[in-house]
């Protein structure tokens, strides 16, 4: 069985993710031990809170994350775990992201009828992901997912975007390339369709 580790770095909604994998019959590790993380077949990078605080908490884990990605091992970022993969964020202008992908994280600037944070259920539209070599979002096109966020990603390479949703604009809500995946929404809180994504991730390992 594959060894999956949720990184416990003090800024993640870990219990719900752990329970999500348990619902699909998958036992996963929860660890802050760099040696455990380094030896994992796959990593889950959660994230809750502010971009700058998350990056401060990730300082000791940057290198193991870079090595994991360099070794082409699967990684799944969730919520802020998506945003920190980029260069920077308007939320914390002085904080440097992991910069795995070029691009910024922007605050929503929408008409008054759109509440910020974008919170609750929204329908996603899955792009043609054949060019990205990813099957993470197979069988979930047009499904509803659960969101809680005030910022959205703006990748320089638009081909990274694997799904969007409509919230006053075309919001990029998922990226993927080979074994690297990340989601703005919470699959572990998104019912049957979200659990399907977790199953798809396990199948990539």
C-alpha positions as CSV (number, residue, x, y, z in Angstrom):
1,X,0.0,0.0,0.0
2,X,1.2,3.5,-0.8
3,X,2.6,5.7,1.9
4,X,0.7,9.0,2.0
5,X,1.6,11.7,4.5
6,X,-0.3,14.9,5.4
7,X,2.2,17.5,6.5
8,X,1.4,18.7,9.9
9,X,3.2,22.1,9.9
10,X,0.7,24.0,12.1
11,X,-1.4,25.6,9.4
12,X,-3.7,22.9,8.1
13,X,-7.2,21.6,8.4
14,X,-5.8,18.1,8.9
15,X,-8.5,16.2,10.6
16,X,-11.1,16.6,7.9
17,X,-8.5,15.6,5.2
18,X,-7.5,12.6,7.2
19,X,-11.1,11.6,7.6
20,X,-11.7,12.1,3.9
21,X,-9.1,9.5,3.1
22,X,-10.4,7.2,5.7
23,X,-13.9,7.3,4.1
24,X,-12.3,5.9,0.9
25,X,-10.5,3.2,2.9
26,X,-7.1,4.7,2.8
27,X,-5.0,5.1,5.9
28,X,-2.6,8.1,5.7
29,X,0.1,9.4,8.0
30,X,0.0,12.8,9.7
31,X,3.5,13.9,10.5
32,X,5.7,16.9,11.2
33,X,8.8,14.7,10.9
34,X,10.9,15.7,7.9
35,X,12.3,12.1,7.6
36,X,8.8,10.6,7.5
37,X,7.8,13.2,4.9
38,X,10.9,12.6,2.8
39,X,10.2,8.8,2.7
40,X,6.6,9.2,1.7
41,X,5.3,8.1,-1.7
42,X,2.9,11.0,-1.8
43,X,2.4,14.2,0.2
44,X,-0.7,16.2,1.1
45,X,0.0,20.0,1.6
46,X,-3.0,21.5,3.5
47,X,-3.3,25.2,4.4
48,X,-5.6,27.4,6.5
49,X,-5.1,31.0,7.5
50,X,-3.0,33.8,6.0
51,X,-0.4,33.3,3.3
52,X,2.4,34.9,5.2
53,X,1.8,32.8,8.4
54,X,1.6,29.6,6.4
55,X,4.9,30.4,4.7
56,X,6.5,31.1,8.0
57,X,5.4,27.7,9.3
58,X,6.7,26.0,6.1
59,X,10.2,27.3,6.4
60,X,11.6,24.0,7.7
61,X,9.7,22.0,5.0
62,X,10.7,23.9,1.9
63,X,13.6,21.7,1.0
64,X,11.8,18.4,1.5
65,X,8.9,19.7,-0.6
66,X,11.3,20.7,-3.4
67,X,13.0,17.3,-3.3
68,X,9.7,15.5,-3.4
69,X,8.6,17.4,-6.5
70,X,12.0,17.0,-8.1
71,X,11.7,13.2,-7.6
72,X,8.4,13.4,-9.5
73,X,6.4,12.0,-6.5
74,X,2.7,13.0,-6.2
75,X,1.7,16.0,-4.2
76,X,-1.8,17.4,-3.6
77,X,-2.2,21.0,-2.3
78,X,-5.5,22.0,-0.8
79,X,-6.8,25.5,-0.3
80,X,-3.8,27.6,0.8
81,X,-1.8,24.5,-0.1
82,X,-2.5,25.6,-3.6
83,X,-1.8,29.3,-3.2
84,X,1.7,28.8,-1.6
85,X,2.9,26.9,-4.7
86,X,3.0,30.3,-6.5
87,X,5.4,33.2,-6.3
88,X,3.6,35.7,-4.0
89,X,0.2,36.8,-2.7
90,X,-1.5,40.2,-2.3
91,X,-2.5,39.0,1.2
92,X,1.1,39.0,2.5
93,X,3.2,41.2,0.1
94,X,6.4,40.6,2.0
95,X,6.1,36.8,2.0
96,X,7.7,34.7,-0.7
97,X,5.8,31.6,-1.8
98,X,7.3,28.3,-2.7
99,X,7.6,29.6,-6.3
100,X,7.1,26.2,-7.8
101,X,4.9,27.9,-10.4
102,X,5.3,31.5,-11.6
103,X,2.3,33.6,-10.7
104,X,0.5,35.6,-8.0
105,X,-2.4,35.2,-5.7
106,X,-4.9,38.0,-6.0
107,X,-7.7,39.2,-3.7
108,X,-11.2,39.1,-5.3
109,X,-12.4,42.5,-6.5
110,X,-16.0,41.9,-7.4
111,X,-19.3,43.7,-7.5
112,X,-21.1,44.1,-4.1
113,X,-23.5,41.2,-4.8
114,X,-20.6,38.8,-4.5
115,X,-19.7,38.1,-0.9
116,X,-16.1,37.8,0.1
117,X,-15.0,35.3,1.2
118,X,-16.3,33.1,-1.6
119,X,-17.9,30.5,0.7
120,X,-20.1,27.5,0.1
121,X,-20.9,25.3,-2.9
122,X,-20.0,26.1,-6.4
123,X,-20.0,24.2,-9.7
124,X,-16.6,23.5,-11.3
125,X,-15.8,23.2,-15.0
126,X,-13.0,20.8,-15.8
127,X,-10.7,21.7,-18.6
128,X,-9.2,19.3,-21.1
129,X,-6.4,17.9,-19.0
130,X,-4.9,15.6,-21.5
131,X,-2.0,18.1,-22.1
132,X,-1.3,18.2,-18.4
133,X,-1.0,14.4,-18.0
134,X,-3.3,14.4,-15.0
135,X,-6.4,12.4,-14.2
136,X,-7.1,14.0,-10.8
137,X,-10.4,15.5,-12.0
138,X,-11.7,12.6,-14.0
139,X,-15.5,12.1,-13.6
140,X,-16.1,15.4,-11.6
141,X,-16.9,17.9,-14.4
142,X,-19.8,20.1,-13.5
143,X,-19.9,18.7,-9.9
144,X,-20.3,21.1,-6.9
145,X,-17.4,21.6,-4.5
146,X,-17.1,23.4,-1.2
147,X,-15.1,26.7,-1.1
148,X,-13.9,29.1,1.6
149,X,-11.4,31.7,0.2
150,X,-10.9,35.4,-0.4
151,X,-8.0,35.1,-2.8
152,X,-7.5,33.3,-6.1
153,X,-4.5,32.1,-8.1
154,X,-3.3,33.8,-11.3
155,X,-0.8,31.5,-13.0
156,X,1.5,32.9,-15.7
157,X,1.1,29.6,-17.5
158,X,-2.7,29.3,-18.0
159,X,-2.2,25.7,-19.3
160,X,-1.7,24.7,-15.7
161,X,-5.4,25.4,-14.9
162,X,-7.4,22.2,-14.8
163,X,-10.7,23.6,-13.5
164,X,-12.5,26.9,-13.1
165,X,-15.7,28.1,-11.5
166,X,-18.0,31.1,-12.0
167,X,-18.0,33.6,-9.2
168,X,-18.3,37.0,-10.8
169,X,-15.3,36.0,-13.0
170,X,-13.8,32.8,-14.3
171,X,-12.0,31.7,-11.2
172,X,-9.1,29.2,-11.6
173,X,-9.8,26.6,-8.9
174,X,-7.4,23.7,-9.7
175,X,-4.1,23.2,-11.3
176,X,-2.2,20.1,-12.4
177,X,0.8,18.9,-14.2
178,X,2.1,15.4,-14.2
179,X,2.2,14.3,-10.5
180,X,1.7,17.8,-9.0
181,X,-1.9,18.8,-8.2
182,X,-3.6,21.5,-6.2
183,X,-7.2,22.6,-5.5
184,X,-8.7,25.8,-4.2
185,X,-11.8,24.0,-2.9
186,X,-11.9,21.3,-0.2
187,X,-12.4,17.8,-1.7
188,X,-12.7,16.3,1.8
189,X,-15.7,18.5,2.5
190,X,-17.3,18.1,-1.0
191,X,-19.3,14.9,-0.6
192,X,-19.1,12.1,-3.0
193,X,-17.5,14.1,-5.8
194,X,-14.8,15.3,-3.6
195,X,-14.0,11.8,-2.4
196,X,-13.8,10.8,-6.0
197,X,-10.9,13.2,-6.4
198,X,-9.2,11.7,-3.4
199,X,-9.6,8.3,-5.0
200,X,-8.1,9.6,-8.2
201,X,-5.1,11.0,-6.3
202,X,-4.5,7.6,-4.7
203,X,-4.7,6.0,-8.1
204,X,-1.8,8.3,-9.4
205,X,0.6,7.0,-6.8
